[in-house]
Amino acid sequence: MYNRRKFIKLTALTASVATLSKYATAKNIPTVPGDRLPIVISTWDFGVAANKEAWKTLEKGGRALDAVEAGVKIPEADMKNHTVGRAGYPDRDGRVTLDACIMDEFGNCGSVAAMENIAHPITVARLVMEKTPHVMLVGDGATQFAVEQGIKKEKLLTPESEKAWKKWLVKAQYSPKMNIENEQHRPGSKYNHDTIGMLAIDAKGNISGACTTSGMAFKLHGRVGDSPIIGAGLFVDNEVGGATSTGVGEEVIRNVGSFLVVELMRQGYSPRDACKEAVHRIIKKKPEIAKEIQVGFLAINKKGEYGAYAIQEGFSFAVCDKNKQDLLIPGESYYKDIKKN
Ligand code: SD4
């Protein structure tokens, strides 16, 4: 049998040669540090705390990639957060499976999906990017790789998550609608989907992004949403900008949402208009379910201009730059716009 350790070593060598050539290409990409930079933005209200952590790297002139990894580790470690990281709710079999991806200014990317027993999937995603020639590792292979990299295995199902799962088992009704998930996550908060997607531009004008989640609570074992899929849950193009998403991942994947948003910005759309167009595409494809689901996009362009748009009201995003570190902005939405008109 081929020795796995040898394989990783060998392939890491190949990867570093490949990375070198990527650096050479990246030199030709103009960077435009401006007044707005550095800046970090992220999804939902807990993005505020995550941004503050990312800011510690950015304000020192650090790299956006380091900033986004450090930032999203805050909700991943938060024991009150049941949709990201170590305290995430399990699938219908009582297993906590985590998804994450990361992308840098050179187009390098790494991802893990359906990974168990590791509390910080974003760090493993970065290791996949930096230490292997691959983009994505899943399931047992991802956990095995994490352990080989020196990361400790942990039991992730918290007593609170176990209680919620057992309560869910009584009826065991699963419908991929966010409201079910939300009622359990935050009583009274109808549309509060808690995947964190973060985008940062550092002082050099380079863009990176990260996205991490425990996915939909009580999903089928093995189900993977948009969050660890490059192009769906996250996409960065250092010439143009970056985008990330939250909400019902299946609909985002169908439309390759984050890639679409970045490509629309390339065509001249503002970040907000690009997010709006991507939301409209989702609604157009499945108008019959649009009323029932939430999807939100968040985007930033090379100049540091940002914007967001969601299907439903209730989406918010956090912004942090040198002027203000704890800004929380309510996202615009399709159904709010309908009500207005
Ligand atoms: C997923 N997009 O797994 C994620 C879910 C999400 O808050 O955003 N949850 O489909």
Boltz pocket constraint, residues with backbone or C-beta under 6 A from the ligand:
constraints:
  - pocket:
      binder: B
      contacts: [[A, 83], [A, 192], [A, 193], [A, 194], [A, 195], [A, 213], [A, 214], [A, 215], [A, 216], [A, 224], [A, 225], [A, 226], [A, 227], [A, 245], [A, 246], [A, 247], [A, 248], [A, 249], [A, 250]]
      max_distance: 6.0
